[in-house]
Amino acid sequence: MRISLPISRGLFVLMLLVSAPMAGRALDNGLARTPPMGWNSWNKYACKGLNEKVVRETADAMVSSGMKDAGYQYVVMDDCWQVGRDAQGNILADPERFPSGIKALADYVHSKGLKFGLYTDVGTMTCAKRPGSIGHEYQDAKQYAAWGVDYLKEDWCNTLPGQNSESSYTLMRNALGEAGRPIVFSICEWGSTKPWLWAGQVGNLWRATPDIQDCWDCKRSWGGGGIAPILDLMDGIESYSGPGHWNDPDMLEVGNGGMTNEEYKTHFSMWAMFSAPLLAGNDISNMSPETKEILLNKDVIAIDQDALGQQARRVKKTGDLEVWSKQLSDGGRAVALVNRSAATASISASWTDVGYPDSLSATVRDLWTKKLSSNVKGSFSADVPSHGVVMVRLNP
């Protein structure tokens, strides 16, 4: 039976509506020292397709496909797992979709050596009109911890008029801190209130962009967009990202069929350049060889997971031809040549573009073709296909 309680307004809601941030301890949970890697259900299954069987099969496939060995660890259920609240206000899972219950499902994921994640919302309802967490933050956080949740994504739908994002997410941060279990906190307010300016003390990652779409260069009337617009939105906010607190350009679309293989390679490469969370969003139990090749490229993943945690900067832009550079913990550089034009083009990166002197001799290793060039000085160039990328690692 579906039971919902009215939300208390009172002082609690007034605290959410004030424009000043809530007082509270700074985030220091020791988690996500490198960008989280795993899988999220939304991009492939959305609301209609999410159920216990899909999540169990995904956990199995994460192990059998080699994704776990490559670093993927979180299995995250997005919107539509919840159905209501009981008479005490406790959140209830959909009994038809999750007949074994959430704790049993989390236990199954944990038995595979993986970690388990859930979704909620700061408002009265989630984006799919399921119960939100407003007024129940501490109660929900305690329940999630009891179930064995390791990762929580909190969305920004159906908020109250004037509701303040920093205050709302700080409240859930504090609730998670009292829950008695380490839980990675993912803030998802779509970059609408410039979270990079405040969320470093609140969450482990925050959405810096609107929702991703499975396309190269599209924009939706409601705000979602493809890969190319997201590249532009990520440029200029790199100084706010680092170990334990990451700019998030949204989940991966690799393998979902809306883009070419070259575009997916660019997508995955640039998320690694951004030190972004790598949350696959496809059916990983039925991947094509091309999709597996992209998602399991350990050289590209190593760039994403580099301990320095520096987000790439766009250091050169000539029309639709771009050079992005990322400093690495060993003194090397990851460099991405990105071609946003409609035809193959030659792109060149000089050592001074990426912070090296012209006289330096370096090795250049292509992270997709695996070609290695030694004793390169001054610059390197490559022919890059339309909407494609050449991603290399430079080491002096």
C-alpha positions as CSV (number, residue, x, y, z in Angstrom):
1,M,0.0,0.0,0.0
2,R,1.3,3.4,-0.9
3,I,1.2,5.9,2.0
4,S,2.5,9.4,2.0
5,L,2.7,11.9,4.8
6,P,2.3,15.7,4.5
7,I,5.6,17.6,4.6
8,S,6.1,19.7,7.7
9,R,6.5,23.4,6.9
10,G,7.5,25.2,10.1
11,L,11.0,26.3,11.1
12,F,12.5,23.4,9.1
13,V,11.3,24.7,5.8
14,L,12.3,28.3,6.7
15,M,15.9,27.0,7.2
16,L,15.8,25.7,3.6
17,L,14.5,29.0,2.2
18,V,17.1,31.4,3.6
19,S,19.6,32.6,1.1
20,A,22.6,32.3,3.5
21,P,24.2,28.8,3.7
22,M,23.5,26.7,6.7
23,A,26.1,26.4,9.3
24,G,27.7,23.0,9.6
25,R,30.9,21.1,9.4
26,A,32.9,21.1,6.2
27,L,32.9,17.9,4.2
28,D,35.8,15.7,5.3
29,N,34.6,12.1,4.6
30,G,37.8,10.9,3.1
31,L,35.9,9.5,0.1
32,A,36.3,9.8,-3.7
33,R,39.9,10.8,-3.6
34,T,39.9,9.8,-7.3
35,P,36.8,10.3,-9.4
36,P,34.1,7.6,-8.7
37,M,33.7,4.9,-11.3
38,G,30.8,2.6,-11.8
39,W,27.3,2.4,-13.5
40,N,24.1,4.4,-13.2
41,S,20.7,3.1,-14.4
42,W,19.2,6.2,-15.9
43,N,20.6,6.7,-19.3
44,K,19.7,3.2,-20.5
45,Y,16.7,2.2,-18.4
46,A,15.2,5.5,-17.1
47,C,12.1,4.9,-15.0
48,K,10.4,2.2,-17.0
49,G,13.2,-0.4,-17.2
50,L,14.6,-0.3,-13.7
51,N,14.2,-3.4,-11.6
52,E,16.0,-5.8,-9.3
53,K,16.8,-8.2,-12.1
54,V,18.5,-5.5,-14.2
55,V,20.6,-4.4,-11.2
56,R,21.7,-7.9,-10.3
57,E,22.6,-8.7,-13.9
58,T,24.6,-5.4,-14.1
59,A,26.6,-6.3,-11.0
60,D,27.3,-9.7,-12.5
61,A,28.4,-8.1,-15.8
62,M,30.6,-5.6,-14.2
63,V,32.7,-8.5,-12.9
64,S,32.6,-10.8,-15.9
65,S,33.2,-8.0,-18.4
66,G,36.4,-6.9,-16.7
67,M,35.0,-3.5,-15.7
68,K,35.5,-4.2,-12.0
69,D,39.2,-5.0,-12.7
70,A,39.4,-1.8,-14.7
71,G,38.3,0.2,-11.6
72,Y,34.5,0.4,-11.9
73,Q,32.9,-0.2,-8.5
74,Y,29.6,1.6,-7.9
75,V,26.3,0.2,-9.0
76,V,23.8,3.1,-8.7
77,M,20.1,2.9,-9.0
78,D,18.6,6.2,-10.2
79,D,15.0,7.5,-10.0
80,C,12.0,5.2,-9.7
81,W,13.1,2.6,-7.1
82,Q,11.0,4.3,-4.4
83,V,7.2,4.2,-4.2
84,G,6.0,5.9,-1.0
85,R,6.4,6.2,2.7
86,D,4.9,4.2,5.6
87,A,3.0,5.5,8.5
88,Q,6.2,6.4,10.3
89,G,7.6,8.3,7.2
90,N,10.1,5.6,6.3
91,I,10.9,5.5,2.5
92,L,9.5,2.4,0.8
93,A,10.9,0.6,-2.3
94,D,8.6,-0.5,-5.0
95,P,7.7,-4.1,-4.0
96,E,6.9,-5.2,-7.5
97,R,10.2,-4.1,-9.0
98,F,12.3,-4.9,-5.9
99,P,10.6,-7.9,-4.3
100,S,13.7,-8.9,-2.3
101,G,14.1,-5.3,-0.9
102,I,16.9,-2.8,-1.1
103,K,19.1,-4.3,1.6
104,A,19.1,-7.7,-0.1
105,L,20.0,-6.1,-3.3
106,A,22.8,-4.1,-1.7
107,D,24.1,-7.3,-0.1
108,Y,24.1,-9.0,-3.5
109,V,26.1,-6.1,-5.0
110,H,28.5,-6.2,-2.1
111,S,29.0,-9.9,-2.5
112,K,30.5,-9.2,-5.9
113,G,33.1,-6.9,-4.4
114,L,31.2,-3.8,-5.6
115,K,29.5,-0.9,-3.9
116,F,25.9,0.1,-4.0
117,G,24.3,3.5,-4.7
118,L,20.8,5.1,-4.6
119,Y,19.0,8.2,-5.8
120,T,16.9,10.8,-4.0
121,D,15.8,14.4,-4.5
122,V,15.9,17.6,-2.3
123,G,12.3,18.5,-3.2
124,T,8.8,17.2,-2.4
125,M,9.0,14.7,-5.3
126,T,11.7,13.2,-7.5
127,C,11.9,14.1,-11.2
128,A,9.7,11.1,-11.9
129,K,7.2,12.1,-9.2
130,R,8.4,9.6,-6.5
131,P,8.7,10.8,-2.9
132,G,11.6,13.3,-2.3
133,S,13.6,13.7,0.9
134,I,12.5,17.1,2.0
135,G,11.6,16.9,5.7
136,H,13.0,13.4,5.9
137,E,16.8,13.9,5.4
138,Y,18.0,12.4,8.6
139,Q,15.4,9.7,8.5
140,D,16.3,8.8,5.0
141,A,20.1,8.9,5.5
142,K,19.8,6.6,8.5
143,Q,17.7,4.2,6.4
144,Y,20.2,4.3,3.5
145,A,23.0,3.5,5.8
146,A,21.1,0.6,7.3
147,W,20.5,-0.8,3.8
148,G,24.2,-0.7,3.0
149,V,24.2,2.3,0.6
150,D,27.7,3.5,-0.4
151,Y,26.8,6.4,-2.8
152,L,23.9,8.8,-2.8
153,K,22.8,11.0,-5.7
154,E,20.5,13.8,-4.8
155,D,18.5,15.6,-7.6
156,W,16.9,19.1,-7.7
157,C,13.4,18.6,-9.0
158,N,10.1,19.8,-7.4
159,T,11.7,22.2,-5.0
160,L,9.8,24.7,-3.0
161,P,9.6,28.4,-4.1
162,G,12.8,30.1,-3.0
163,Q,14.5,26.9,-1.8
164,N,18.2,27.4,-1.5
165,S,20.5,24.8,-3.0
166,E,23.5,25.2,-0.8
167,S,21.3,25.0,2.4
168,S,19.4,22.0,1.1
169,Y,22.4,20.0,0.1
170,T,24.2,21.0,3.3
171,L,21.3,19.5,5.3
172,M,21.7,16.1,3.5
173,R,25.5,16.3,3.9
174,N,25.1,16.7,7.6
175,A,22.5,13.9,7.7
176,L,24.8,11.5,5.9
177,G,27.6,12.5,8.3
178,E,25.4,11.3,11.2
179,A,24.2,8.1,9.5
180,G,27.1,6.0,10.6
181,R,28.3,4.8,7.2
182,P,30.7,6.3,4.6
183,I,28.5,7.4,1.7
184,V,29.8,9.3,-1.3
185,F,27.5,12.3,-1.8
186,S,26.7,13.3,-5.4
187,I,25.0,16.7,-5.8
188,C,22.8,17.0,-8.9
189,E,21.4,20.5,-9.4
190,W,22.5,20.7,-13.0
191,G,25.0,23.5,-12.6
192,S,22.1,25.9,-12.1
193,T,23.5,27.7,-9.1
194,K,27.2,27.5,-9.9
195,P,27.9,24.7,-7.4
196,W,31.6,24.7,-8.1
197,L,31.6,27.9,-6.0
198,W,30.1,26.3,-2.9
199,A,29.8,22.5,-3.2
200,G,33.4,21.6,-2.4
201,Q,32.5,21.8,1.3
202,V,29.2,19.9,0.8
203,G,29.5,17.1,-1.7
204,N,32.1,14.7,-3.2
205,L,30.9,15.6,-6.7
206,W,28.5,18.1,-8.2
207,R,26.8,18.3,-11.6
208,A,28.5,21.2,-13.4
209,T,26.2,20.9,-16.5
210,P,22.6,20.2,-17.5
211,D,21.6,16.6,-18.3
212,I,23.7,14.8,-20.9
213,Q,22.0,13.7,-24.2
214,D,23.2,10.8,-26.4
215,C,24.2,13.1,-29.3
216,W,27.2,15.1,-30.4
217,D,25.9,18.7,-30.7
218,C,22.3,19.1,-29.6
219,K,20.5,21.2,-27.1
220,R,17.1,20.4,-25.6
221,S,14.5,23.1,-24.8
222,W,14.5,22.0,-21.2
223,G,18.2,22.3,-20.9
224,G,19.8,19.0,-21.8
225,G,22.6,18.9,-24.3
226,G,25.2,16.8,-26.2
227,I,28.9,16.3,-25.8
228,A,30.0,19.5,-27.6
229,P,28.0,21.9,-25.4
230,I,29.3,20.2,-22.3
231,L,32.9,20.7,-23.4
232,D,32.3,24.4,-23.4
233,L,30.6,24.4,-20.0
234,M,33.5,22.5,-18.4
235,D,36.0,25.0,-19.7
236,G,37.0,27.6,-17.1
237,I,35.9,25.8,-13.9
238,E,38.9,23.5,-13.6
239,S,40.3,25.2,-10.5
240,Y,37.4,24.1,-8.4
241,S,37.9,20.4,-8.9
242,G,40.3,18.0,-7.1
243,P,40.6,14.9,-4.9
244,G,37.4,14.4,-2.9
245,H,35.5,17.1,-4.8
246,W,34.8,16.8,-8.5
247,N,33.1,18.8,-11.3
248,D,30.7,16.3,-12.8
249,P,29.7,16.6,-16.5
250,D,27.1,13.9,-16.1
251,M,27.0,10.1,-16.8
252,L,28.4,8.3,-19.8
253,E,26.4,7.6,-22.9
254,V,29.0,5.3,-24.5
255,G,27.2,2.3,-26.1
256,N,23.7,3.7,-26.1
257,G,23.6,4.1,-29.9
258,G,23.1,7.8,-30.5
259,M,26.6,8.7,-31.6
260,T,29.4,7.2,-33.7
261,N,32.2,5.2,-32.3
262,E,34.6,8.2,-32.9
263,E,32.2,10.5,-31.0
264,Y,32.0,8.0,-28.1
265,K,35.8,7.8,-28.0
266,T,35.9,11.6,-27.7
267,H,33.3,11.5,-25.1
268,F,35.2,9.0,-22.9
269,S,38.5,10.7,-23.5
270,M,37.3,14.1,-22.5
271,W,35.6,12.8,-19.4
272,A,39.0,11.3,-18.4
273,M,40.7,14.6,-19.2
274,F,38.2,16.4,-17.0
275,S,38.9,14.0,-14.0
276,A,35.2,13.4,-14.2
277,P,33.3,10.5,-12.5
278,L,33.1,7.6,-15.0
279,L,29.6,6.2,-14.5
280,A,28.7,4.0,-17.5
281,G,25.1,4.4,-18.5
282,N,24.6,1.5,-21.0
283,D,23.5,-2.1,-20.8
284,I,26.8,-3.5,-19.7
285,S,25.5,-7.1,-19.8
286,N,25.2,-6.8,-23.6
287,M,28.1,-4.7,-24.8
288,S,29.5,-4.6,-28.4
289,P,33.2,-5.2,-28.8
290,E,33.6,-1.5,-29.7
291,T,31.9,-0.3,-26.5
292,K,34.0,-2.6,-24.4
293,E,37.1,-1.3,-26.1
294,I,36.2,2.2,-25.1
295,L,35.0,1.6,-21.5
296,L,37.9,-0.7,-20.7
297,N,40.8,1.4,-22.1
298,K,43.0,1.3,-19.0
299,D,45.4,3.9,-20.4
300,V,42.6,6.4,-20.7
301,I,41.1,5.4,-17.3
302,A,44.5,6.0,-15.7
303,I,44.4,9.6,-16.9
304,D,41.0,10.0,-15.2
305,Q,42.2,8.4,-12.0
306,D,45.6,10.2,-11.8
307,A,46.3,11.0,-8.2
308,L,46.9,14.7,-8.8
309,G,43.3,15.0,-9.7
310,Q,43.7,18.0,-12.0
311,Q,41.0,18.8,-14.5
312,A,42.2,19.6,-18.0
313,R,42.3,23.1,-19.4
314,R,41.5,24.1,-23.0
315,V,44.9,25.7,-23.9
316,K,44.3,26.3,-27.6
317,K,41.2,26.9,-29.8
318,T,41.3,27.6,-33.5
319,G,37.8,27.5,-34.8
320,D,36.6,24.0,-34.3
321,L,40.0,22.6,-33.5
322,E,41.0,22.4,-29.9
323,V,43.9,21.4,-27.6
324,W,43.2,20.4,-24.0
325,S,46.0,19.7,-21.5
326,K,46.1,18.0,-18.1
327,Q,49.0,17.9,-15.7
328,L,49.7,14.5,-14.2
329,S,51.2,13.4,-10.9
330,D,54.4,12.2,-12.5
331,G,55.2,15.5,-14.2
332,G,53.8,14.3,-17.5
333,R,50.9,15.7,-19.4
334,A,47.7,14.2,-20.9
335,V,46.9,16.1,-24.1
336,A,43.7,15.8,-26.2
337,L,43.4,17.1,-29.7
338,V,39.7,17.5,-30.4
339,N,38.2,18.1,-33.9
340,R,34.7,19.5,-33.7
341,S,34.5,20.2,-37.4
342,A,32.8,18.1,-40.1
343,A,36.0,16.9,-41.8
344,T,39.3,15.3,-40.8
345,A,41.8,18.0,-39.8
346,S,45.4,18.3,-38.7
347,I,45.8,19.7,-35.1
348,S,49.1,20.7,-33.6
349,A,50.1,21.2,-29.9
350,S,53.3,22.9,-28.9
351,W,55.2,22.2,-25.8
352,T,54.6,25.8,-24.6
353,D,50.9,25.2,-25.0
354,V,51.0,22.5,-22.3
355,G,53.6,24.1,-20.0
356,Y,56.9,22.6,-21.3
357,P,59.9,24.5,-22.7
358,D,60.5,24.1,-26.5
359,S,63.9,22.4,-25.9
360,L,62.4,19.6,-23.9
361,S,62.6,16.1,-25.3
362,A,59.6,13.9,-24.5
363,T,58.0,10.6,-25.4
364,V,54.5,10.8,-26.9
365,R,52.2,7.8,-26.5
366,D,48.9,7.6,-28.2
367,L,46.4,6.1,-25.7
368,W,44.1,4.7,-28.4
369,T,46.5,3.4,-31.1
370,K,49.2,2.7,-28.5
371,K,51.8,4.1,-30.9
372,L,54.9,5.5,-29.1
373,S,57.2,8.2,-30.4
374,S,60.5,9.0,-28.6
375,N,62.7,12.1,-28.4
376,V,60.0,14.4,-29.7
377,K,60.9,18.1,-29.3
378,G,58.9,21.3,-29.6
379,S,55.5,20.0,-30.6
380,F,53.5,17.2,-32.1
381,S,50.6,17.1,-34.5
382,A,48.1,14.5,-35.8
383,D,45.2,14.1,-38.2
384,V,42.0,13.9,-36.2
385,P,38.8,12.6,-37.7
386,S,35.6,14.6,-37.6
387,H,34.2,14.8,-34.0
388,G,37.2,12.6,-33.0
389,V,40.1,12.9,-30.6
390,V,43.8,12.0,-30.5
391,M,44.7,11.5,-26.9
392,V,48.3,11.2,-25.9
393,R,50.5,11.0,-22.8
394,L,53.6,13.1,-22.8
395,N,56.5,12.3,-20.5
396,P,59.9,14.2,-20.4
